[in-house]
Amino acid sequence: MARTVDLATAKAGDKVHFKGGSTAIINDIECQGVDPARGAIFTVSFEDSTSADFAQNGKVVSDIAHFSDGYPFGRLDGKFDMASITTPKRTPHSLSISRAFNMASRRPGDEHTRHPALEFQTQNHLRGIAGRYRIPGNYTAPEYEDRMSREMIALAKPLLTGKERRYFWDVLEKIAPPPQLKKSWNRLVRLNPALKDVKFDKTNAEEMYNAHLGVTSGFNVDDINFFLQQKHIGEGLPAKQAREMPGHGDRLKRIDSLAKAPMFWVASPKTAEKVEERLLRKKTELARQNP
């Protein structure tokens, strides 16, 4: 049940709902003192390893959010004022597919959407484009992604050679998947047998973590595999390379001209072909209805 924001009573594990529609899970909270004009000021750290300062009533005080190592994450404005706080009820069971990929995490127009394929599918009135998976531990997909991100960053932190976050990926490229990452992937596969068809180097932490992100982002298996394959080709830039591929790149441009919302993810040739076919069919049907 949602409650009025009072950071003096908030605790780790509480779920914050921001006025802009996004959510986050509190990892730690600390009172920094009292400001004469704004009252008590709290530094709140979230499970995605970002932190920012807020007034006791949840109004954002920081201009910029930071990662736990001090590296800037992004600018903050009134969309990040806290609207409410809840304490999620956790069980060992997985959430239903619809609840795991909840609407709040992909509101149309939200620049921080976590599920671009699902948003595209919804806005263009399509089916079967996004991947929908069961998520372990009664977490939503964004919550689970933030939890895994926090664990991976904590693991890599002792091995970092600088403050820039890109070094986090440099570390993952060179190590084997830690036990918690392997356990998590095995749980995802048990809950979602279709994930057995995801192909990647299971001895590489970066590839296994990218496979995780594909699941929590709601990408279908073909798109996850395509992204992972493109990481090993050319410049290793899947989005750029997809747009430059003969045939596939042209199809993506045609889809952009047909769709009500753009494709803000790296769609595989198989997915793009399916999307174009369905959009053209809808266009033909609409023309028949409105001669």
Secondary structure per residue as TSV (DSSP state, phi and psi in degrees):
chain	resnum	aa	ss	phi	psi
A	1	M	-	360.0	131.6
A	2	A	-	-69.7	145.2
A	3	R	B	-133.1	160.7
A	4	T	-	-59.7	142.8
A	5	V	-	-72.8	122.7
A	6	D	-	-146.4	99.2
A	7	L	T	-67.4	-13.9
A	8	A	T	-68.0	-21.6
A	9	T	T	-111.4	-1.0
A	10	A	-	-73.8	158.9
A	11	K	-	-148.5	166.9
A	12	A	T	-57.8	137.6
A	13	G	T	97.8	-16.8
A	14	D	-	-68.6	146.8
A	15	K	E	-102.6	124.0
A	16	V	E	-96.7	133.8
A	17	H	E	-109.4	117.0
A	18	F	E	-87.9	156.0
A	19	K	T	-64.3	-24.7
A	20	G	T	-78.3	-4.4
A	21	G	S	106.7	-15.5
A	22	S	-	-83.8	169.0
A	23	T	E	-136.4	163.9
A	24	A	E	-158.9	156.0
A	25	I	E	-104.8	130.4
A	26	I	E	-72.1	130.5
A	27	N	E	-100.1	-35.2
A	28	D	E	-159.8	151.5
A	29	I	E	-144.5	136.6
A	30	E	E	-143.4	131.6
A	31	C	E	-79.3	127.1
A	32	Q	E	-95.3	-5.7
A	33	G	E	130.6	-171.4
A	34	V	E	-117.3	127.8
A	35	D	E	-94.4	132.0
A	36	P	T	-55.3	-33.8
A	37	A	T	-92.0	-33.8
A	38	R	T	-111.4	-3.9
A	39	G	E	82.6	-155.6
A	40	A	E	-64.8	136.9
A	41	I	E	-115.4	130.1
A	42	F	E	-119.0	134.3
A	43	T	E	-91.6	121.1
A	44	V	E	-112.0	123.7
A	45	S	E	-102.8	137.2
A	46	F	E	-110.1	166.7
A	47	E	T	-68.7	-12.9
A	48	D	T	-89.2	12.9
A	49	S	S	72.6	20.4
A	50	T	E	-104.8	160.4
A	51	S	E	-148.7	156.2
A	52	A	E	-160.5	165.2
A	53	D	E	-99.2	141.8
A	54	F	E	-137.7	151.1
A	55	A	E	-73.5	167.6
A	56	Q	T	-59.9	-30.1
A	57	N	T	-85.9	6.9
A	58	G	S	92.0	0.4
A	59	K	-	-73.1	130.9
A	60	V	B	-67.3	135.4
A	61	V	-	-107.1	-37.3
A	62	S	-	-69.6	145.1
A	63	D	S	-82.8	-26.9
A	64	I	E	-136.4	138.7
A	65	A	E	-88.6	152.1
A	66	H	E	-127.4	154.9
A	67	F	E	-75.0	168.1
A	68	S	T	-62.2	-23.3
A	69	D	T	-89.5	6.4
A	70	G	S	93.4	-6.2
A	71	Y	-	-74.4	134.2
A	72	P	E	-60.7	138.7
A	73	F	E	-100.3	-48.6
A	74	G	E	175.3	165.5
A	75	R	E	-75.5	151.2
A	76	L	-	-119.4	148.0
A	77	D	-	-144.7	-163.7
A	78	G	G	-61.5	-18.9
A	79	K	G	-64.7	-18.6
A	80	F	G	-102.8	12.4
A	81	D	S	-66.6	139.6
A	82	M	E	-77.0	129.1
A	83	A	E	-90.4	-36.6
A	84	S	E	-164.9	168.1
A	85	I	E	-133.1	137.3
A	86	T	E	-128.7	160.1
A	87	T	-	-109.2	103.6
A	88	P	-	-62.6	142.3
A	89	K	-	-87.8	116.3
A	90	R	-	-97.6	139.5
A	91	T	-	-135.5	165.7
A	92	P	S	-72.4	-10.0
A	93	H	S	-83.5	156.2
A	94	S	-	-79.4	153.2
A	95	L	-	-75.8	156.4
A	96	S	-	-61.8	159.1
A	97	I	H	-59.7	-43.2
A	98	S	H	-66.7	-36.6
A	99	R	H	-76.8	-33.0
A	100	A	H	-63.3	-37.7
A	101	F	T	-108.3	70.4
A	102	N	-	-74.2	154.3
A	103	M	G	-61.9	-32.5
A	104	A	G	-61.9	-23.7
A	105	S	G	-88.4	-0.8
A	106	R	G	-146.0	42.3
A	107	R	-	-59.9	132.4
A	108	P	T	-53.3	133.7
A	109	G	T	88.2	-10.3
A	110	D	-	-73.1	117.4
A	111	E	T	-67.5	-12.0
A	112	H	T	-104.8	23.9
A	113	T	-	-55.8	139.8
A	114	R	S	-96.1	-15.6
A	115	H	-	-127.8	69.5
A	116	P	H	-62.7	-35.4
A	117	A	H	-68.4	-39.7
A	118	L	H	-68.6	-37.9
A	119	E	H	-65.1	-43.7
A	120	F	H	-60.6	-45.8
A	121	Q	H	-59.7	-43.8
A	122	T	H	-68.1	-47.1
A	123	Q	H	-68.5	-26.5
A	124	N	T	-101.0	9.2
A	125	H	T	56.4	48.8
A	126	L	-	-114.8	168.4
A	127	R	-	-133.4	157.0
A	128	G	S	70.5	21.4
A	129	I	S	-97.7	-47.9
A	130	A	S	-81.2	161.6
A	131	G	-	-94.7	138.3
A	132	R	-	-125.1	119.1
A	133	Y	-	-125.0	157.8
A	134	R	-	-82.4	138.2
A	135	I	-	-111.8	132.8
A	136	P	G	-64.7	156.6
A	137	G	G	67.6	24.3
A	138	N	G	65.1	22.8
A	139	Y	-	-93.6	149.5
A	140	T	-	-75.7	165.6
A	141	A	H	-59.3	-45.9
A	142	P	H	-62.9	-38.7
A	143	E	H	-63.8	-41.6
A	144	Y	H	-67.3	-39.5
A	145	E	H	-62.4	-44.0
A	146	D	H	-64.3	-37.8
A	147	R	H	-64.1	-46.3
A	148	M	H	-66.7	-37.8
A	149	S	H	-61.3	-44.2
A	150	R	H	-61.6	-41.1
A	151	E	H	-67.5	-40.7
A	152	M	H	-69.9	-39.1
A	153	I	H	-66.1	-40.4
A	154	A	H	-62.9	-37.8
A	155	L	H	-66.9	-40.8
A	156	A	H	-79.9	-22.1
A	157	K	G	-54.0	-45.1
A	158	P	G	-64.3	-17.4
A	159	L	G	-101.1	-1.8
A	160	L	-	-68.5	147.6
A	161	T	-	-110.6	5.7
A	162	G	S	-172.0	-179.6
A	163	K	S	-88.0	-15.7
A	164	E	S	-69.2	135.0
A	165	R	T	-66.7	-22.3
A	166	R	H	-60.1	-23.4
A	167	Y	H	-66.6	-22.4
A	168	F	H	-57.5	-44.0
A	169	W	H	-70.9	-34.5
A	170	D	H	-59.8	-38.4
A	171	V	H	-67.0	-46.5
A	172	L	H	-62.7	-31.0
A	173	E	H	-60.9	-26.7
A	174	K	H	-106.4	-1.0
A	175	I	S	-121.4	160.8
A	176	A	-	-77.8	154.9
A	177	P	-	-59.0	130.8
A	178	P	-	-68.6	160.6
A	179	P	H	-54.2	-40.0
A	180	Q	H	-66.7	-31.0
A	181	L	H	-73.1	-42.1
A	182	K	H	-64.3	-41.8
A	183	K	H	-62.7	-42.0
A	184	S	H	-63.2	-45.7
A	185	W	H	-62.8	-40.9
A	186	N	H	-62.9	-37.2
A	187	R	H	-66.3	-41.6
A	188	L	H	-61.5	-41.6
A	189	V	H	-67.2	-39.7
A	190	R	H	-62.5	-39.4
A	191	L	H	-75.9	-26.6
A	192	N	-	-133.8	83.6
A	193	P	G	-55.1	-24.5
A	194	A	G	-61.0	-24.0
A	195	L	G	-71.5	-8.5
A	196	K	G	-62.3	-22.4
A	197	D	G	-87.0	0.5
A	198	V	-	-76.8	124.3
A	199	K	-	-106.7	121.1
A	200	F	-	-161.3	168.1
A	201	D	-	-76.9	104.6
A	202	K	T	-75.6	2.9
A	203	T	T	-100.2	2.9
A	204	N	-	-117.1	123.7
A	205	A	H	-65.6	-39.3
A	206	E	H	-62.2	-43.3
A	207	E	H	-67.8	-40.8
A	208	M	H	-66.6	-37.7
A	209	Y	H	-68.0	-40.5
A	210	N	H	-62.3	-37.5
A	211	A	H	-62.6	-41.0
A	212	H	H	-56.8	-48.1
A	213	L	H	-63.2	-33.5
A	214	G	H	-63.4	-38.6
A	215	V	H	-69.6	-51.2
A	216	T	H	-68.6	-20.0
A	217	S	T	-84.4	-8.5
A	218	G	T	78.3	36.8
A	219	F	-	-94.3	144.1
A	220	N	-	-71.5	167.9
A	221	V	H	-61.9	-39.6
A	222	D	H	-60.2	-41.4
A	223	D	H	-70.8	-37.6
A	224	I	H	-62.2	-46.6
A	225	N	H	-63.7	-40.9
A	226	F	H	-61.8	-45.7
A	227	F	H	-60.0	-47.6
A	228	L	H	-63.9	-37.6
A	229	Q	H	-65.8	-43.4
A	230	Q	H	-66.4	-23.0
A	231	K	T	-64.1	-20.1
A	232	H	T	-103.6	6.2
A	233	I	S	-117.6	141.7
A	234	G	T	54.0	-126.9
A	235	E	T	-78.8	-7.5
A	236	G	S	72.5	30.3
A	237	L	-	-116.9	87.5
A	238	P	H	-54.6	-45.7
A	239	A	H	-64.0	-46.0
A	240	K	H	-64.4	-45.3
A	241	Q	H	-66.1	-36.6
A	242	A	H	-61.6	-42.0
A	243	R	H	-68.9	-22.3
A	244	E	H	-96.6	-4.4
A	245	M	S	-73.1	131.9
A	246	P	T	-57.4	135.5
A	247	G	T	83.3	-62.0
A	248	H	H	-65.5	-45.5
A	249	G	H	-60.7	-40.5
A	250	D	H	-65.0	-38.6
A	251	R	H	-64.9	-39.9
A	252	L	H	-61.7	-38.4
A	253	K	H	-65.9	-39.5
A	254	R	H	-65.0	-38.9
A	255	I	H	-63.0	-42.1
A	256	D	H	-57.3	-35.9
A	257	S	H	-78.3	-21.6
A	258	L	H	-94.3	-32.7
A	259	A	-	-81.0	154.1
A	260	K	S	-79.5	-20.2
A	261	A	S	-138.8	142.1
A	262	P	-	-73.1	165.4
A	263	M	-	-92.4	94.5
A	264	F	-	-90.3	46.7
A	265	W	S	-155.9	170.7
A	266	V	-	-89.6	92.3
A	267	A	-	-80.3	142.0
A	268	S	-	-76.4	161.5
A	269	P	H	-54.7	-39.8
A	270	K	H	-63.4	-44.1
A	271	T	H	-66.5	-43.8
A	272	A	H	-62.2	-40.5
A	273	E	H	-62.3	-42.1
A	274	K	H	-64.0	-42.8
A	275	V	H	-64.0	-48.5
A	276	E	H	-60.3	-43.9
A	277	E	H	-58.6	-43.9
A	278	R	H	-72.4	-36.7
A	279	L	H	-67.8	-39.1
A	280	L	H	-65.9	-38.4
A	281	R	H	-63.1	-42.9
A	282	K	H	-64.4	-39.1
A	283	K	H	-63.5	-41.2
A	284	T	H	-64.9	-44.3
A	285	E	H	-62.2	-39.7
A	286	L	H	-66.8	-36.9
A	287	A	H	-66.4	-35.7
A	288	R	H	-67.9	-37.9
A	289	Q	H	-73.3	-26.0
A	290	N	-	-127.4	68.9
A	291	P	-	-65.4	360.0
